[in-house]
Structures are given as C-alpha cells and as structure tokens.
Amino acid sequence: NNLLLVDIENPQTVLKDLGQLVRGKGYSFGTFINILCHGHFVYALGIDDPANPLTLLRISLADDSVFIYNDDSAGKELMPYISYAESVEFPTTDNGMNAYGFLYRPKNPDYIPDKNE
C-alpha cells in the first residue's frame, strides 16, 4: 500500500510517494488511513503490524521529515480533531437488504455544523 501525493489537476502525476518516503526513514508502515492534508503537512494513521495500535504520524512536504506522535504530543495538538469510525447499518431498496458502512462524525473544536444538518 502506498500513500501518494498526486497533482489534483492531473491525478496520474505522482508528486511524491509518501509511503516510500516514510519507509525509507526506517518505519515499517504498510497501510495508511484517515489521511488529512493541512498546510505543508500530511497527517495519517499508520499501521505497521495488525497486533499494534494505530500510529499517528506527520509528514512534512517542505523537508520530507516524519514525526511520530506519542500520546502526549498527539493529545495536545491533534487528538481533539481526530474522529473514529462508527459502524452503521441502514436499509436499502433491494428486497429488505441492509447496507453497511462507516460514519466519521466531525470531531473538530473549530467545526460549526450547518443548521440544516
């Protein structure tokens, strides 16, 4: 699994292979989920071993540095913004069948919901 930064106007153009960059620094993350781009940083949850908990990392697009958050640093800076998946089940129009998915509720202290939501 790769984490690729692509040109939004030409998605076939890979600007940077962030997965390779992270692994090149000695980390063994094979999967990245919950990816967020903010400024010159990419934040992602990395999985290196299914037996281990997810690891929050920050990749700098400016200097290719990788910062691994621990509980203390993540709690102060980012944890208020990270939402976690909730399993949802809902009916479909297909003969009483149900569909399943994941819902990520906003968990952002800066978020103001639309009054119509």
Secondary structure, 3 states (H helix, E strand, C coil): CCCEEEECCEEEEEEEEHHHHHHHCCCCCCEEEEEEEECCEEEEEEECCCCCCCEEEEEECCCCCEEECCHHHHHHHCHHHCCCCEEEEEECCCCCCEEEEEECCCCCCCCCCCCCC
